[in-house]
Structure formats: C-alpha cells, structure tokens
Amino acid sequence: MLNWQTLSGLGISLACLAYVLWDVDFGQLWELTRHLNWFYALAVNALLGLSFWSRTARWRLLLVPVKECPFKGLWDANLIGFMANNVLPARLGEFVRAFTAQQLAGVPASSALATIVVERILDGLTLLLILFGTLVFADPGRHAGAFSVAYMRGAGYTLLAGYLLVLAVLYALWRWPAATMGTICRLAGRLSPKLGAALEGILATFHQGLTVLGHTHHLPRLVLLTLGVWVPMVLEYLVFLPAMGLPPSLFMACMAFAGGSLAAAVPAGPGYVGTFQLACLWALSIAGAGPQRAANYSLVFWAVQYFPLTAAGLLTMWRRGLTLKGLRRAKGASPDAS
C-alpha cells in the first residue's frame, strides 16, 4: 500500500524529471543514444564493478568482529540490495541488503544493519570531502536553477553536521550502551510509551553490530577500501563525458558527481529518478556545460548504470532462489526483525 512518504517521493521525482525534459531536444538525444560508442558504457560498468568489489571487501571487514563472512555471499547481497533500491520506493534496499546477508552469509540482520550505518557514515564523509575539494575550484558567482556554489557548500555543511551527530550517537551507544539506550528510550517514551518500549529492543540488537568500533586497527584498511569505493565512481563520471560531447574535465566530473550525490538526500522515487537528473544537470551547468548537453548526460549516464545494475541484481536474486516477498517474510520471522 502506498503511504504519503512514497507518494511524495514519486511526486518529487516526476516533477524533477518533467523539469529536465521540458527543454530537451529529443531528436538530438535519440541520435546521441543511437550512435553511442558502447565502449563508454562498458567502461562505466567496469568501474562500477570495481567499486562494488571494494564495497564488498569493506563490508566483509566491518563484519569480521561479528562473523567471518564469505565474499560471494556479501557480493550477491550488495547486488540484490542496490537492485532493490532501484525498483522499490522509500529506499528499502538497505534493509534488503541486511536481510539478504542474513540469508546468504548467515550474519545477524541487526549486525548487518549496524555495519551498513557505519558504511554510510564513511561514504558520507568521503563524499563531502570530494564536494568541498571540488567547490574550491568553482566560480563563487555561478548558479543554475536552485543550485549555486554557496547552496552546494551550505548543503554540504548541513550533511556534515548530520553525519557527525549520527557518528557521535553510534559511538555513545557502543561505549556507554546502558546509559545511551536509557536516555534515548526515556526521551522517546515522553512522546509515546509504546515507542520507548520498542526502541529498547531495537537498540539492544543494533548494539551487537557495533563491535567493529572497538577494532581501530582496521581503520587504515577501511579508509583505503572507502577510497576504492568512491574513486572509481568519480572516474565513471569522467570517462562518460566525451560520450555526450563534453570535455574530459575532472572538475566537471566531480561537479556532476557532487550534484548526483546531493540528490540522494532528497526524497525521491526508486533509483533516484528525476532528482539525480536535475541535480546533475544543474551541477554540470555550474561547471560550464551547455544545458542541452548537460541534460543529455544526466539522462543517458543514469540509464547506462541503472539498467545493467538492476538486471544483475534481479538475475542474482533469481539464481539464489530468493524473492523480495520471501525476504520480507524472513524479516518478519527473524528475531532480529527490529
């Protein structure tokens, strides 16, 4: 059943996509797509595969304090989870990743979810580092649509504050679990006694997955693997620029990457459709790309990643004998379902 969050995300996606498509020359877009050199698409997906390898290796390292997990099981869980993000509303792919890891690698879902949160903090801080580094070279007076250099910098500072707050809560939950859980549950209980009681069980199981925070000797490898996740992603944007008639500019690629990454913070439909295209269009325009070429890039680059990744995830789920409905049943039956 569609709830208001799902409907609002779909509405935002459709509005953003309509804005992007309003001035698109579809004849030119069709000719570009028809004569696309598929070497660029293959290069993008090869780099995406390299990023996925690093992501899987990092997840396996994060889970070492909980369980020694098979690489293949976590690789498949990643593919299925990212596919789910592409086809399901409300960004349910992270939960699908966790419960797929429970099915394929035998790791408790609560531990998988906790490590996914740690992953997201590492990712967010890396993305913001790239964003702030890129904006150093941007013309402060440039703007496009709702985007400007000042707006992008302000959005980055807001996200940075949010990531640091979550990191502080996670550290407190790991370091002083009883006191932290008690404080959170008391505050939630003032809003709703039922909510406070539910949070107690959720935080107790979630705490079990935070043991990685005590293994600081893993930090250098985590940093290297996080760079291994995101450097290939930036290179994807770079290698695809010539395919749309844009110069192979690292600055332009980083701006498009930063715009697309900021779009992930906005409620949207499955696969960030609409929000990704609009943010990428505005970011490329700020970097000096013409509006038509920027719009073409945002649409074709999204499709070149979206369809192969979705197909790979669906194929992996079928090969593993799993279904999204079955994962939901496993979630409901699991003692870690919180």
C-alpha positions in Angstrom: 0.0 0.0 0.0 1.3 3.4 -0.9 1.8 5.8 2.0 2.3 9.5 2.0 6.1 9.3 2.0 6.1 7.0 -1.0 3.7 9.3 -2.9 5.6 12.4 -2.0 8.9 10.8 -3.2 7.2 9.8 -6.5 5.7 13.3 -6.9 9.1 14.9 -6.4 10.7 12.5 -8.9 8.1 13.2 -11.6 8.3 17.0 -11.1 12.1 17.0 -11.3 12.1 14.7 -14.4 9.5 16.9 -16.1 11.7 20.0 -15.4 14.7 18.2 -17.0 12.7 17.0 -20.0 10.9 20.3 -20.7 13.6 21.8 -23.0 15.3 18.6 -24.1 15.8 18.2 -27.9 14.6 14.6 -28.1 15.8 14.2 -31.7 19.3 15.1 -30.7 19.0 12.8 -27.6 17.9 9.9 -29.8 20.7 10.4 -32.3 23.3 10.6 -29.4 21.9 7.4 -27.9 21.7 5.6 -31.3 25.3 6.4 -32.1 26.6 5.9 -28.6 30.1 4.3 -28.5 29.3 1.4 -26.2 33.0 1.4 -25.1 32.0 4.2 -22.7 29.1 2.2 -21.3 31.3 -0.8 -20.8 34.0 1.4 -19.1 31.4 2.9 -16.7 30.1 -0.5 -15.7 33.7 -1.9 -15.3 34.4 0.9 -12.9 31.1 0.2 -11.2 32.1 -3.4 -10.7 35.5 -2.3 -9.2 33.6 0.0 -6.8 31.3 -2.9 -5.9 34.4 -5.1 -5.2 35.8 -2.6 -2.8 32.3 -2.1 -1.2 32.0 -5.8 -0.6 35.6 -6.1 0.8 34.9 -3.2 3.1 31.6 -4.7 4.3 33.3 -8.1 5.0 36.0 -6.2 7.0 33.3 -4.4 9.0 31.6 -7.7 9.8 34.8 -9.5 10.9 34.2 -8.8 14.7 30.7 -10.5 14.2 31.4 -13.3 11.8 33.8 -14.3 9.0 31.5 -14.0 6.0 32.0 -15.4 2.5 32.9 -12.7 0.0 30.5 -14.2 -2.6 27.5 -14.0 -0.2 28.1 -10.4 0.6 28.7 -9.6 -3.1 25.3 -11.0 -4.0 23.7 -9.3 -1.1 25.1 -6.0 -2.3 23.8 -6.6 -5.9 20.4 -7.5 -4.7 20.2 -4.6 -2.2 21.2 -2.0 -4.8 18.8 -3.5 -7.3 16.0 -3.2 -4.7 16.9 0.5 -4.2 16.4 0.8 -8.0 12.9 -0.8 -8.1 11.4 -0.2 -4.6 10.2 3.0 -3.1 11.4 4.6 0.2 15.0 3.3 -0.3 14.3 -0.1 1.1 17.4 -1.5 -0.5 19.5 -1.1 2.7 17.1 -3.3 4.6 17.0 -5.8 1.7 20.8 -5.9 1.8 20.8 -6.7 5.5 18.3 -9.5 5.3 19.9 -10.9 2.1 23.2 -11.0 4.0 21.4 -12.9 6.7 20.1 -15.4 4.2 23.3 -15.8 2.1 26.1 -15.2 4.6 24.5 -16.2 7.9 25.2 -12.8 9.6 22.5 -11.5 12.0 20.4 -8.8 10.3 20.9 -6.4 13.2 24.7 -6.6 12.9 24.4 -6.1 9.1 22.2 -3.1 9.6 24.6 -1.6 12.1 27.6 -2.0 9.8 25.6 -0.5 6.9 25.1 2.6 9.1 28.8 2.7 9.7 29.3 2.3 5.9 27.0 5.2 5.2 29.0 7.5 7.6 32.3 6.6 5.9 30.7 7.2 2.5 29.1 10.5 3.5 32.3 11.9 4.9 34.2 10.9 1.8 31.6 12.4 -0.5 31.7 15.6 1.4 35.5 15.7 1.2 35.2 15.4 -2.6 32.4 18.1 -2.6 34.3 20.7 -0.6 37.5 20.0 -2.5 35.7 20.5 -5.8 34.0 23.7 -4.8 37.4 25.3 -4.1 37.9 25.5 -7.9 34.3 26.6 -8.7 33.4 30.2 -9.6 31.5 31.5 -6.5 29.2 33.5 -8.7 28.0 30.6 -10.8 24.5 29.3 -10.4 21.9 27.1 -12.2 18.3 26.6 -11.2 18.2 26.2 -7.5 21.9 25.3 -7.4 24.7 27.7 -6.7 28.2 27.2 -5.3 27.0 28.8 -2.0 24.0 26.5 -1.8 26.1 23.4 -2.5 28.5 24.4 0.2 25.7 25.0 2.7 24.1 21.7 1.9 27.5 20.0 2.5 27.8 21.7 5.9 24.3 20.6 6.8 25.0 17.0 5.8 28.4 17.1 7.6 26.6 18.1 10.9 24.1 15.3 10.5 26.8 12.7 9.8 28.9 13.8 12.8 25.8 13.7 15.0 25.0 10.1 14.0 28.6 9.1 14.5 28.5 10.6 18.0 25.3 8.6 18.8 26.8 5.4 17.5 30.0 5.9 19.5 28.0 6.6 22.7 25.8 3.5 22.0 28.9 1.4 21.7 30.9 3.0 24.5 28.1 3.5 27.1 25.3 1.3 25.9 23.1 1.2 29.0 23.3 5.0 29.6 22.8 5.9 26.0 19.9 3.4 25.5 18.3 4.6 28.7 18.5 8.3 27.6 17.1 7.6 24.1 14.3 5.4 25.4 13.3 8.0 28.1 13.2 10.8 25.5 11.2 8.6 23.1 8.9 7.5 25.9 7.8 11.0 26.6 6.5 11.2 23.1 5.0 7.7 23.2 5.4 4.9 25.8 5.0 2.3 23.1 7.7 3.9 21.0 10.1 4.0 24.0 9.5 0.3 24.7 10.0 -0.6 21.1 13.3 1.4 20.9 14.7 -0.5 23.8 14.6 -3.8 21.9 15.8 -2.2 18.6 18.8 -0.5 20.2 19.8 -3.7 22.1 20.0 -5.7 18.9 21.6 -2.9 17.0 24.3 -2.5 19.6 25.5 -6.0 18.9 26.6 -4.9 15.4 28.7 -2.0 16.6 31.6 -4.2 17.9 33.6 -3.0 14.8 34.0 0.4 16.5 36.3 -1.3 19.0 38.7 -2.6 16.3 40.6 0.6 15.5 43.4 -1.4 13.8 41.0 -1.9 10.9 40.8 1.9 10.3 43.6 2.2 7.7 42.1 -0.6 5.6 38.6 0.9 5.9 39.9 4.2 4.6 41.6 2.6 1.7 38.6 0.5 0.8 36.3 3.5 1.1 38.5 5.3 -1.4 38.3 2.2 -3.5 34.5 2.6 -3.5 34.4 6.2 -4.5 37.4 6.9 -6.7 36.1 4.6 -9.4 32.7 6.2 -9.1 34.2 9.6 -9.8 36.1 8.1 -12.8 32.7 6.8 -14.1 31.5 10.4 -14.5 34.8 11.4 -16.1 35.1 8.7 -18.7 31.5 9.2 -19.9 31.8 12.9 -20.5 33.2 12.5 -24.1 30.3 10.2 -24.9 28.0 13.2 -24.7 30.3 15.6 -26.4 31.6 17.2 -23.2 35.3 17.7 -22.5 37.0 15.0 -20.2 37.3 17.5 -17.3 38.0 16.2 -13.8 36.4 19.4 -12.4 33.2 18.8 -14.5 33.1 15.1 -13.5 33.5 16.0 -9.8 30.7 18.6 -10.0 28.4 16.1 -11.7 29.3 13.5 -9.0 28.7 16.0 -6.2 25.3 17.1 -7.7 24.2 13.5 -8.1 25.3 12.6 -4.6 23.5 15.6 -3.0 20.4 14.4 -4.9 20.4 11.2 -2.8 19.5 13.3 0.3 16.2 14.4 -1.4 13.1 12.2 -1.1 12.5 10.5 -4.5 11.1 7.5 -6.3 13.1 4.3 -7.0 16.5 4.7 -8.4 16.6 8.5 -7.6 15.0 9.1 -10.9 14.3 12.7 -11.6 16.2 14.1 -8.6 19.5 12.7 -10.0 18.9 14.1 -13.4 18.0 17.6 -12.2 20.9 17.8 -9.7 23.4 16.5 -12.3 22.0 19.0 -14.9 22.4 22.0 -12.5 25.9 20.9 -11.3 27.2 20.4 -14.9 25.7 23.8 -15.9 27.6 25.5 -13.0 30.8 23.7 -14.3 30.3 25.3 -17.7 28.4 22.6 -19.7 25.6 23.8 -22.0 22.1 23.0 -20.8 21.3 20.6 -23.7 24.5 18.5 -23.3 24.2 18.6 -19.5 20.6 17.2 -19.8 21.6 14.5 -22.3 24.5 13.5 -20.0 22.2 13.3 -16.9 19.7 11.1 -18.7 22.0 8.7 -20.6 24.6 8.3 -17.8 21.8 7.4 -15.3 20.4 4.8 -17.8 23.8 3.3 -18.5 24.3 2.4 -14.8 20.7 1.8 -13.8 19.6 -0.9 -16.3 22.7 -3.2 -16.0 22.8 -3.0 -12.2 19.1 -3.7 -11.9 19.4 -6.6 -14.3 22.4 -8.0 -12.5 20.6 -7.8 -9.2 17.4 -9.5 -10.5 19.5 -12.2 -12.1 21.4 -12.8 -8.8 18.2 -12.9 -6.8 16.7 -15.5 -9.3 19.9 -17.6 -9.3 19.9 -17.6 -5.5 16.3 -18.7 -5.4 15.2 -15.5 -3.5 12.3 -13.1 -3.9 11.6 -9.7 -2.3 8.4 -11.2 -0.9 10.4 -14.0 0.7 12.9 -11.6 2.2 10.0 -9.7 3.8 8.7 -13.0 5.3 12.2 -13.7 6.6 12.4 -10.2 8.1 9.1 -10.7 9.9 10.1 -14.2 11.2 13.6 -13.2 12.4 14.3 -12.4 16.0 16.5 -9.6 14.6 13.5 -8.1 12.7 13.7 -4.9 14.7 
